[in-house]
Amino acid sequence: MRKGILGKKVGMTRIFDKNGHAIPVTVVEAGPCQVIQKKTAEHDGYDAVQLAFGACKERKVTRPVKGHYVRAGAKPRRYLREFRLENIQDYAVGQEITAAIFSDGEYVDVVGTSKGKGFAGGIKRWGFKRGPMAHGSKYHRGPGSLQSRDASRVFPGRKLPGRMGGARVTAQGLKIVRVDANRNMLLIKGAVPGNRGSLLVIKDSVKAKGKS
């Protein structure tokens, strides 16, 4: 990974290309972020930079965390995340990172927390089929048999009802349709995980580097 930024999901809309085709896009407020710390392989065992993003009241930050920001000559921010980059020599503590690091047509991976849907049954959570709804079946939306006769136990990984959503999700290979550097906005084709206003991590794509 050579570059990354923190952002906030604004919502979805659509734009039109020069041929009049509608393109569904997610609007992301990307940055500005500030470099708070650089980690090196010699000192920390690996290369990484810490980026801070989002407004925050100082009274809501603990003293150790506040001291961490003071050492970098920065004000406390709401979010602090670490990026393991290959080119940390291009970054300096206190440097501001904006949406301008990306350009139109680039492909990125977007990491977010998916929408929480609470407790869900097997049909909603895993797409199971239901049983017959008539003729005295009395078995409609149950999970089915849970174990084999010989094992007499439930095997690990069995798909069952349970908590759905609220998990870390990565959407890979999404195309940046437009970059608005003046307003720090990225228009990314398609949907990204998370609610409106949730934190997103945007980084250069791992699998889509060869795409044009």
Phi, psi and omega in degrees: 000130183252340179203154179196164182205155174264147181209179181230134179286123180267317180156188180244150176206196175219150175232169182240137177277183184293342178266001179085010179278136179281135179238117177286130183226152171257129179271124182237127172277103186258105180080191001287142177248158180234137178284120183260326182205146172247134177246137182241158180296326181292323185263321187246352180095351178200162180262129180196162173232147176258127179248139178246145184209145172094141179289148182206142175281137184298329182291345180267005181249135179291160183298319177299318179292320178299319178297326178298319178288322181299320179299332179270358181069034183232160174275151179300142177241167184286321184240143176222116182229156184249137179240125175272100185253153180279337189238055183292345178293344179276356183245151178227147179299132183093349181293145179261132179250127181240178179294347182293349178290344177255162179223164180301137177091352178288157177250138184226161169254133183243124181250131178206179177258120184295159180296132178281132182243009177073199181284130182228149178281178183295328182292314180286320187283321187238358179078027178295157172273150179271168176274180179300143184261358183221185175061035173071026182298312181062013175222104190247301186238024180287165183281349182089188181293137186258347187210160175272159183293323184285319184284326181055036176204165177268125182287146177299142180089001179298130180284116185225168172300150180172189182293133184240135178083188181066030182240159177288123184231138177244121174264117188260149171066039178270139184268134173277114182280321182209143176244123175252090185293331182293325181253006181055049180241139172243133174256108185254129183293131178090191184262152175236155183291150173111164175279168172296134181089358182277159182284139177232147172249119181249126181217159181299143189290143180276317188263343187254022184294333182275353182287153178254000000 
